[in-house]
Amino acid sequence: MSENEPIPAGTSEDPQLDSAAMTDSSPEIMPSMEDLLRQAELRAEEHHDAWLRAKAEIENVRRRGAEEADKARKYAAEKFASDLLAVKDSLEAALASAEAASVESLTNGVAVTLKQLAGVFERHQVVEVSPQGEKFDPNQHQAIGMIEAEGDANTVASVLQKGYLLNGRVLRPAMVMVVK
């Protein structure tokens, strides 16, 4: 080798100079494997903790949703039942005064009670179906029998029992007699 050429690291005769040259040439110190492992374990522990918290939160939301749905089913008819109490009270009052009342006053009391009941039905979207003269609809009517009568075939000749819809859905089909 010539005197002007640089001596590569690790080739000098003095080992202390070689190690100093190595540390000076690499300004970044590589973390040890133990440090890297500790950092990875800490991150894994943080992620596991976050996952457990998210899992618990989802379970709480699911439980609360089930409780609310159960309450909604359990108390769905509460307002309707509450509104019917006034109708029941009117009927009980009519029965209590039946001995002293005339037929006319009883009839008037029953008419008022029926009007009360119709008001409750209206507030709760219970709609009466009386399909006299309409085309027979098996989705809303229940045919009890067929009769010979004036009119088109498959129309409702008479209504034996009115039907009811609740929010557009059949609560009870109307029982009808249909023209042959």
Solvent accessible surface area in square Angstrom, and as a share of the most:
residue,aa,sasa,rsa
1,M,173,0.77
2,S,63,0.41
3,E,176,0.79
4,N,145,0.75
5,E,95,0.42
6,P,117,0.74
7,I,115,0.58
8,P,69,0.43
9,A,63,0.49
10,G,47,0.45
11,T,78,0.45
12,S,35,0.22
13,E,177,0.79
14,D,58,0.30
15,P,102,0.64
16,Q,144,0.64
17,L,111,0.55
18,D,22,0.11
19,S,64,0.41
20,A,50,0.38
21,A,45,0.35
22,M,116,0.52
23,T,96,0.56
24,D,115,0.60
25,S,89,0.57
26,S,60,0.39
27,P,122,0.77
28,E,153,0.69
29,I,159,0.81
30,M,162,0.72
31,P,63,0.40
32,S,52,0.34
33,M,152,0.68
34,E,108,0.48
35,D,54,0.28
36,L,70,0.35
37,L,107,0.53
38,R,134,0.49
39,Q,91,0.40
40,A,42,0.33
41,E,95,0.43
42,L,110,0.55
43,R,131,0.48
44,A,61,0.47
45,E,118,0.53
46,E,116,0.52
47,H,127,0.57
48,H,98,0.44
49,D,64,0.33
50,A,57,0.44
51,W,137,0.48
52,L,80,0.40
53,R,165,0.60
54,A,51,0.40
55,K,112,0.47
56,A,54,0.42
57,E,93,0.42
58,I,97,0.49
59,E,94,0.42
60,N,58,0.30
61,V,85,0.49
62,R,147,0.54
63,R,122,0.44
64,R,107,0.39
65,G,39,0.38
66,A,62,0.48
67,E,84,0.38
68,E,114,0.51
69,A,41,0.32
70,D,75,0.39
71,K,129,0.54
72,A,64,0.49
73,R,168,0.61
74,K,139,0.59
75,Y,117,0.45
76,A,81,0.63
77,A,60,0.47
78,E,110,0.49
79,K,136,0.58
80,F,57,0.24
81,A,51,0.39
82,S,63,0.40
83,D,26,0.14
84,L,54,0.27
85,L,104,0.52
86,A,48,0.37
87,V,10,0.06
88,K,108,0.46
89,D,87,0.45
90,S,32,0.21
91,L,84,0.42
92,E,84,0.38
93,A,61,0.48
94,A,21,0.16
95,L,138,0.69
96,A,84,0.65
97,S,57,0.37
98,A,33,0.25
99,E,173,0.77
100,A,100,0.78
101,A,33,0.26
102,S,68,0.44
103,V,123,0.71
104,E,128,0.57
105,S,53,0.34
106,L,55,0.27
107,T,80,0.47
108,N,84,0.43
109,G,28,0.27
110,V,81,0.46
111,A,57,0.44
112,V,94,0.54
113,T,8,0.04
114,L,115,0.57
115,K,157,0.66
116,Q,66,0.30
117,L,48,0.24
118,A,55,0.43
119,G,24,0.23
120,V,3,0.02
121,F,49,0.20
122,E,135,0.61
123,R,139,0.51
124,H,31,0.14
125,Q,96,0.43
126,V,14,0.08
127,V,83,0.47
128,E,89,0.40
129,V,19,0.11
130,S,59,0.38
131,P,0,0.00
132,Q,107,0.48
133,G,57,0.54
134,E,95,0.42
135,K,136,0.58
136,F,50,0.21
137,D,47,0.24
138,P,100,0.63
139,N,121,0.62
140,Q,57,0.26
141,H,9,0.04
142,Q,88,0.39
143,A,48,0.37
144,I,88,0.45
145,G,22,0.21
146,M,101,0.45
147,I,60,0.30
148,E,140,0.63
149,A,49,0.38
150,E,170,0.76
151,G,60,0.58
152,D,108,0.56
153,A,57,0.44
154,N,75,0.38
155,T,21,0.12
156,V,3,0.02
157,A,22,0.17
158,S,38,0.25
159,V,38,0.22
160,L,105,0.52
161,Q,65,0.29
162,K,86,0.37
163,G,0,0.00
164,Y,43,0.16
165,L,27,0.13
166,L,68,0.34
167,N,110,0.56
168,G,62,0.59
169,R,191,0.70
170,V,54,0.31
171,L,103,0.51
172,R,93,0.34
173,P,44,0.28
174,A,0,0.00
175,M,57,0.25
176,V,0,0.00
177,M,38,0.17
178,V,3,0.02
179,V,6,0.03
180,K,122,0.52
